[in-house]
Amino acid sequence: MEFRGTERTQQVRPAAPPIDLDAGRLDIVRAGLAGGFVLISVLVSVLGLVLVLYVNSLVVDILGAAIGGIGFTFGGVVLWVSVTEWTDHRDRVREWHNASIQAYIDLSGAEKVEQVSEWELSAANPAHVLIVALWAHMRVMEGEGNAFTVRKLNTPIFLGGRRVGNLSKLGAESMGTAFAKLGLIEGRREGYSGEWKPQTADDVLDLVVNHWR
């Protein structure tokens, strides 16, 4: 069986912002449009004020007051929204900048890289066979009597809380056959997984070392 492996590199760095930091930033085009709208609103308000002051008519006075009020209201709202949006953007950028600096300090000013290797365990490699046999032995001693079956071996293998490799279904079948040949399993036959022979971890080591061909 071919021995294959994969490697992963995990990089730890300050997280990306959960929001778009460009949202609400000062944009010349939008600022020009907002300024133009406010200017037109001011002119409309002035026009309404002129009508109220210089035209002696109740209807015109009402119309002028309405025009002036509408122009002032819309111009004021657009100006307030625009300025608030720009100041909010500035505050967000400042807060995220401070958070990023703090995260950089918490990470000791350096990017941390963790390299993890995961290997496909092979029944053709005696070291792999010994690792899986010890893993199966520990589980048998813990009361899981069928830990050496193909179904149970077809799983990631952990020793001491660390993942040392994986066994595919084909790999698990090959590993079970290797266990039987080494004398780790007694009575293995089609339809019956057999019984685990070693009583101690030393027995496992002796059988693998002395019977390996």
Residue frames relative to the residue before (quaternion, step in Angstrom):
aa qw qx qy qz dx dy dz
M 1.0000 0.0000 0.0000 0.0000 0.00 0.00 0.00
E 0.4587 -0.6939 0.4818 0.2755 3.56 -0.88 0.91
F 0.3497 -0.7311 0.5524 0.1950 3.55 -1.02 0.88
R 0.0112 0.8235 -0.5632 0.0673 3.54 -0.50 1.19
G 0.0397 -0.8060 0.5903 0.0151 3.52 -1.17 0.55
T 0.1814 -0.7543 0.6181 0.1268 3.52 -1.28 0.39
E 0.1765 -0.7812 0.5911 0.0957 3.55 -1.15 0.63
R 0.1313 -0.7685 0.6223 0.0693 3.54 -1.12 0.77
T 0.1637 -0.7587 0.6213 0.1074 3.53 -1.12 0.70
Q 0.1433 -0.7913 0.5928 0.0442 3.54 -0.71 1.12
Q 0.1412 -0.7919 0.5919 0.0511 3.55 -0.78 1.06
V 0.1954 -0.7765 0.5932 0.0833 3.55 -0.93 0.96
R 0.1874 0.7720 -0.5814 0.1757 3.55 -0.62 1.12
P 0.6790 -0.4536 0.3357 0.4695 3.64 -1.15 0.19
A 0.5130 -0.6752 0.4374 0.2992 3.56 -0.92 0.94
A 0.5512 -0.5845 0.4767 0.3567 3.52 -1.24 0.50
P 0.5811 -0.5985 0.4018 0.3777 3.61 -1.02 0.64
P 0.4479 -0.7078 0.4787 0.2634 3.60 -0.96 0.83
I 0.7242 0.3367 -0.2146 0.5623 3.59 1.28 -0.07
D 0.5452 -0.5875 0.4817 0.3544 3.54 -1.31 0.31
L 0.3039 -0.7885 0.5083 0.1659 3.57 -0.41 1.21
D 0.6204 0.5460 -0.3510 0.4403 3.59 1.22 -0.27
A 0.5122 0.6534 -0.4219 0.3643 3.57 1.25 -0.34
G 0.8312 0.1939 -0.1703 0.4925 3.55 -0.81 1.06
R 0.4366 0.6959 -0.4767 0.3128 3.61 1.22 0.07
L 0.6140 -0.5608 0.4121 0.3724 3.55 -1.23 0.50
D 0.0261 -0.7934 0.6069 -0.0384 3.54 -0.65 1.20
I 0.5017 -0.6943 0.4230 0.2955 3.57 -0.71 1.08
V 0.6652 0.5058 -0.3157 0.4494 3.59 0.89 -0.89
R 0.6897 0.4637 -0.2839 0.4782 3.57 0.85 -0.99
A 0.6300 0.5294 -0.3365 0.4579 3.57 1.02 -0.76
G 0.6492 0.5173 -0.3156 0.4597 3.58 1.03 -0.83
L 0.6569 0.5029 -0.3106 0.4681 3.57 0.98 -0.86
A 0.6554 0.5001 -0.3142 0.4708 3.57 0.97 -0.88
G 0.6570 0.5103 -0.3123 0.4587 3.59 0.96 -0.84
G 0.6433 0.5163 -0.3227 0.4642 3.55 1.04 -0.80
F 0.6474 0.5125 -0.3223 0.4629 3.57 0.97 -0.82
V 0.6521 0.5064 -0.3184 0.4658 3.58 0.95 -0.85
L 0.6426 0.5263 -0.3229 0.4537 3.59 0.98 -0.84
I 0.6528 0.4969 -0.3120 0.4792 3.57 0.95 -0.88
S 0.6335 0.5298 -0.3291 0.4579 3.59 1.02 -0.80
V 0.6379 0.5176 -0.3250 0.4686 3.57 1.02 -0.78
L 0.6530 0.5114 -0.3130 0.4627 3.57 0.96 -0.86
V 0.6396 0.5133 -0.3220 0.4730 3.56 1.04 -0.82
S 0.6400 0.5208 -0.3221 0.4642 3.58 1.01 -0.81
V 0.6464 0.5110 -0.3155 0.4707 3.58 1.00 -0.86
L 0.6306 0.5315 -0.3313 0.4583 3.57 1.02 -0.83
G 0.6556 0.5033 -0.3142 0.4671 3.56 0.95 -0.83
L 0.6466 0.5167 -0.3139 0.4651 3.57 1.02 -0.80
V 0.6339 0.5262 -0.3264 0.4633 3.59 1.02 -0.79
L 0.6460 0.5171 -0.3271 0.4564 3.56 0.95 -0.85
V 0.6579 0.5099 -0.3129 0.4575 3.57 0.97 -0.83
L 0.7320 0.4590 -0.2439 0.4404 3.58 0.90 -0.93
Y 0.8286 0.2994 -0.1179 0.4582 3.59 0.86 -0.89
V 0.6854 0.4062 -0.3038 0.5224 3.59 1.20 -0.08
N 0.2553 -0.7978 0.5342 0.1140 3.53 -0.58 1.19
S 0.4751 0.6203 -0.4800 0.3988 3.53 0.33 1.33
L 0.4955 -0.6796 0.4523 0.2968 3.54 -0.85 0.99
V 0.6542 0.5165 -0.3180 0.4518 3.58 0.94 -0.90
V 0.6742 0.4844 -0.2903 0.4760 3.55 0.94 -0.94
D 0.6181 0.5399 -0.3483 0.4529 3.59 1.02 -0.76
I 0.6634 0.4929 -0.3101 0.4699 3.59 0.94 -0.90
L 0.6570 0.5108 -0.3050 0.4631 3.54 0.98 -0.93
G 0.6609 0.5103 -0.3054 0.4577 3.57 0.96 -0.88
A 0.6509 0.5079 -0.3188 0.4655 3.58 0.97 -0.83
A 0.6466 0.5148 -0.3226 0.4613 3.58 1.01 -0.82
I 0.6570 0.5042 -0.3092 0.4674 3.58 0.93 -0.93
G 0.6647 0.5075 -0.3018 0.4578 3.56 0.92 -0.92
G 0.6757 0.5019 -0.2973 0.4507 3.58 0.94 -0.89
I 0.6548 0.5032 -0.3095 0.4714 3.55 0.99 -0.88
G 0.6637 0.5062 -0.3125 0.4535 3.58 0.87 -0.90
F 0.6646 0.5008 -0.3023 0.4649 3.56 0.93 -0.91
T 0.6679 0.5183 -0.3062 0.4377 3.59 0.93 -0.95
F 0.7083 0.4534 -0.2746 0.4663 3.59 0.77 -1.04
G 0.6438 0.5182 -0.3263 0.4588 3.57 0.98 -0.78
G 0.6682 0.5022 -0.3001 0.4596 3.56 0.98 -0.87
V 0.6452 0.5199 -0.3232 0.4571 3.60 1.00 -0.83
V 0.6695 0.4920 -0.3070 0.4643 3.60 0.86 -0.93
L 0.6534 0.5076 -0.3154 0.4647 3.58 0.95 -0.84
W 0.6685 0.5030 -0.3015 0.4574 3.59 0.93 -0.92
V 0.6576 0.5053 -0.3083 0.4661 3.61 0.94 -0.92
S 0.6686 0.5093 -0.3095 0.4448 3.59 0.89 -0.90
V 0.6875 0.4733 -0.2902 0.4681 3.56 0.82 -0.95
T 0.6471 0.5194 -0.3188 0.4582 3.59 0.98 -0.85
E 0.6377 0.5315 -0.3202 0.4564 3.58 0.98 -0.86
W 0.6771 0.4890 -0.2957 0.4636 3.59 0.91 -0.86
T 0.6862 0.4716 -0.2965 0.4678 3.58 0.91 -0.86
D 0.6144 0.5322 -0.3480 0.4670 3.60 1.08 -0.69
H 0.6350 0.5239 -0.3258 0.4649 3.59 0.99 -0.82
R 0.6499 0.5121 -0.3171 0.4636 3.58 0.93 -0.86
D 0.6615 0.4998 -0.3097 0.4654 3.60 0.96 -0.82
R 0.6408 0.5244 -0.3307 0.4528 3.61 0.97 -0.82
V 0.6567 0.5059 -0.3079 0.4669 3.55 0.92 -0.91
R 0.6561 0.5049 -0.3157 0.4637 3.59 0.93 -0.85
E 0.6717 0.4936 -0.3054 0.4604 3.62 0.91 -0.89
W 0.6778 0.4726 -0.3064 0.4726 3.61 0.91 -0.82
H 0.5945 0.5531 -0.3578 0.4611 3.56 1.10 -0.64
N 0.6721 0.4878 -0.2965 0.4715 3.58 0.91 -0.90
A 0.6482 0.5121 -0.3180 0.4653 3.60 1.02 -0.84
S 0.6500 0.5141 -0.3175 0.4609 3.60 0.99 -0.79
I 0.6362 0.5166 -0.3280 0.4698 3.57 0.99 -0.79
Q 0.6570 0.5037 -0.3144 0.4645 3.60 0.98 -0.85
A 0.6420 0.5113 -0.3240 0.4706 3.58 1.01 -0.81
Y 0.6286 0.5296 -0.3322 0.4627 3.58 1.02 -0.77
I 0.6488 0.5020 -0.3133 0.4784 3.58 1.03 -0.80
D 0.6551 0.5207 -0.3131 0.4491 3.59 0.96 -0.88
L 0.6927 0.4390 -0.2679 0.5056 3.59 1.14 -0.60
S 0.5017 -0.6835 0.3955 0.3531 3.58 1.31 0.37
G 0.6374 -0.5896 0.3233 0.3764 3.52 1.08 0.69
A 0.7181 0.4047 -0.2476 0.5092 3.59 1.17 0.27
E 0.4788 -0.6347 0.5236 0.3061 3.51 -1.22 0.55
K 0.2395 -0.7766 0.5684 0.1280 3.57 -0.82 1.00
V 0.1199 -0.7974 0.5908 0.0256 3.56 -0.81 1.02
E 0.0802 -0.7809 0.6193 0.0181 3.55 -0.83 1.03
Q 0.1469 -0.7989 0.5804 0.0566 3.57 -0.63 1.13
V 0.0736 -0.8042 0.5896 -0.0163 3.54 -0.74 1.11
S 0.1376 -0.7836 0.6023 0.0645 3.56 -0.90 0.95
E 0.0586 -0.7712 0.6336 0.0194 3.54 -0.96 0.90
W 0.1123 -0.8308 0.5451 0.0078 3.55 -0.67 1.13
E 0.4129 -0.6517 0.5712 0.2802 3.50 -1.22 0.60
L 0.3408 -0.7651 0.5146 0.1835 3.54 -0.56 1.17
S 0.2032 -0.8069 0.5520 0.0547 3.54 -1.02 0.89
A 0.4479 -0.6866 0.5099 0.2606 3.55 -1.01 0.86
A 0.6017 0.5578 -0.3573 0.4463 3.60 1.28 -0.16
N 0.6711 0.4556 -0.2829 0.5119 3.57 1.29 -0.16
P 0.4039 -0.7489 0.4596 0.2547 3.64 -0.48 1.11
A 0.6106 0.5468 -0.3607 0.4450 3.59 1.06 -0.63
H 0.6537 0.5000 -0.3110 0.4754 3.57 1.00 -0.80
V 0.6342 0.5281 -0.3306 0.4578 3.57 0.97 -0.85
L 0.6593 0.5070 -0.3130 0.4586 3.59 0.95 -0.86
I 0.6376 0.5299 -0.3280 0.4529 3.59 0.97 -0.84
V 0.6981 0.4585 -0.2783 0.4742 3.57 0.83 -0.98
A 0.6276 0.5350 -0.3397 0.4521 3.62 1.04 -0.73
L 0.6534 0.4942 -0.3155 0.4788 3.59 0.97 -0.80
W 0.6262 0.5317 -0.3276 0.4667 3.56 1.03 -0.80
A 0.6757 0.4789 -0.2927 0.4780 3.59 0.90 -0.93
H 0.6344 0.5406 -0.3346 0.4396 3.59 0.99 -0.81
M 0.6476 0.5183 -0.3232 0.4555 3.58 0.93 -0.87
R 0.6763 0.4828 -0.3022 0.4671 3.58 0.94 -0.81
V 0.6160 0.5266 -0.3482 0.4712 3.59 1.07 -0.68
M 0.6644 0.5016 -0.2999 0.4659 3.59 0.97 -0.89
E 0.6608 0.4900 -0.3061 0.4791 3.57 1.19 -0.51
G 0.6685 -0.5370 0.2867 0.4271 3.57 1.29 0.10
E 0.5728 0.5589 -0.3962 0.4502 3.58 1.26 0.04
G 0.2085 -0.8645 0.4459 0.1019 3.54 0.29 1.31
N 0.7413 0.3889 -0.2269 0.4978 3.60 1.13 -0.49
A 0.2615 0.8149 -0.4855 0.1784 3.58 1.21 0.50
F 0.6878 0.4861 -0.2737 0.4644 3.62 1.20 -0.41
T 0.4650 0.6741 -0.4590 0.3444 3.61 1.22 0.11
V 0.6693 -0.5090 0.3569 0.4069 3.55 -1.25 0.45
R 0.6510 0.5271 -0.3231 0.4404 3.58 0.93 -0.84
K 0.7002 0.4554 -0.2698 0.4790 3.58 0.99 -0.81
L 0.6605 0.5119 -0.3110 0.4527 3.59 1.12 -0.63
N 0.6132 0.5514 -0.3447 0.4485 3.58 1.19 -0.47
T 0.5196 0.6055 -0.3972 0.4534 3.55 0.53 1.27
P 0.5907 -0.5129 0.4495 0.4313 3.61 -1.21 0.17
I 0.2957 -0.7620 0.5574 0.1462 3.58 -1.01 0.87
F 0.0830 -0.7928 0.6038 0.0039 3.56 -0.80 1.10
L 0.0059 0.7607 -0.6490 0.0018 3.55 -1.09 0.82
G 0.8394 0.0439 -0.0628 0.5380 3.55 -0.78 1.02
G 0.6849 -0.4973 0.2803 0.4529 3.55 1.09 0.70
R 0.6523 0.4837 -0.3174 0.4897 3.60 1.27 0.07
R 0.4109 -0.6919 0.5376 0.2517 3.53 -1.03 0.81
V 0.1455 -0.8305 0.5356 0.0467 3.58 -0.51 1.20
G 0.8044 -0.2023 0.1186 0.5459 3.59 1.18 -0.19
N 0.3984 -0.6975 0.5471 0.2356 3.51 -1.37 -0.04
L 0.1731 -0.7448 0.6295 0.1379 3.53 -1.27 0.42
S 0.3146 -0.7248 0.5848 0.1838 3.55 -0.76 1.08
K 0.6925 -0.4482 0.3321 0.4575 3.59 -1.25 0.08
L 0.6578 0.4917 -0.3071 0.4809 3.57 0.97 -0.86
G 0.6479 0.5161 -0.3138 0.4641 3.56 1.01 -0.80
A 0.6400 0.5213 -0.3237 0.4625 3.58 1.04 -0.76
E 0.6370 0.5172 -0.3287 0.4675 3.59 1.02 -0.75
S 0.6616 0.4934 -0.3018 0.4773 3.57 0.98 -0.86
M 0.6409 0.5229 -0.3272 0.4569 3.58 1.03 -0.77
G 0.6412 0.5199 -0.3235 0.4625 3.60 0.98 -0.79
T 0.6382 0.5127 -0.3223 0.4754 3.58 1.02 -0.79
A 0.6432 0.5164 -0.3180 0.4674 3.58 1.01 -0.82
F 0.6181 0.5425 -0.3447 0.4526 3.61 0.99 -0.79
A 0.6688 0.5021 -0.3035 0.4567 3.58 0.93 -0.92
K 0.6659 0.5083 -0.3037 0.4538 3.59 0.95 -0.86
L 0.6928 0.4673 -0.2699 0.4784 3.58 1.07 -0.71
G 0.5279 -0.6524 0.4045 0.3635 3.59 1.22 -0.16
L 0.4171 0.7042 -0.4746 0.3240 3.56 1.23 0.28
I 0.7575 0.2440 -0.1331 0.5907 3.57 1.17 -0.64
E 0.1816 -0.7761 0.5965 0.0939 3.56 -0.95 0.88
G 0.8369 0.2438 -0.1658 0.4611 3.55 -1.12 0.73
R 0.3731 0.7330 -0.4977 0.2753 3.60 1.15 0.35
R 0.1727 0.7560 -0.6146 0.1448 3.54 -0.91 1.01
E 0.7079 -0.4445 0.3152 0.4494 3.55 -1.25 0.15
G 0.8103 0.2096 -0.1966 0.5108 3.53 -0.74 1.08
Y 0.7603 0.2421 -0.1660 0.5795 3.59 1.27 -0.08
S 0.3718 -0.7777 0.4709 0.1879 3.57 -0.62 1.17
G 0.4922 -0.6730 0.4289 0.3476 3.61 1.20 -0.28
E 0.4599 -0.6574 0.5207 0.2918 3.55 -1.33 -0.25
W 0.4923 -0.6592 0.4907 0.2868 3.51 -1.13 0.75
K 0.3141 -0.8081 0.4773 0.1433 3.57 -0.63 1.16
P 0.6625 0.5260 -0.3508 0.4017 3.69 0.74 -0.88
Q 0.2960 -0.7471 0.5724 0.1631 3.53 -1.14 0.74
T 0.7835 0.1558 -0.0780 0.5964 3.57 1.19 -0.55
A 0.6520 -0.4920 0.3964 0.4191 3.55 -1.32 0.20
D 0.6032 0.5535 -0.3574 0.4494 3.59 1.10 -0.62
D 0.6101 0.5411 -0.3449 0.4647 3.57 1.08 -0.68
V 0.6288 0.5329 -0.3280 0.4615 3.56 1.00 -0.82
L 0.6672 0.5045 -0.2940 0.4624 3.57 0.88 -0.97
D 0.6638 0.5110 -0.3094 0.4499 3.60 0.89 -0.92
L 0.6762 0.5027 -0.3009 0.4465 3.59 0.85 -0.89
V 0.6737 0.4807 -0.3029 0.4726 3.58 0.93 -0.85
V 0.6992 0.4730 -0.2853 0.4538 3.59 0.83 -0.96
N 0.7502 0.4313 -0.2318 0.4444 3.60 0.80 -0.98
H 0.7580 0.3854 -0.2120 0.4817 3.60 1.07 -0.61
W 0.4701 0.6848 -0.4528 0.3240 3.59 1.21 -0.06
R 0.1299 -0.7847 0.6038 0.0532 3.55 -0.96 0.89
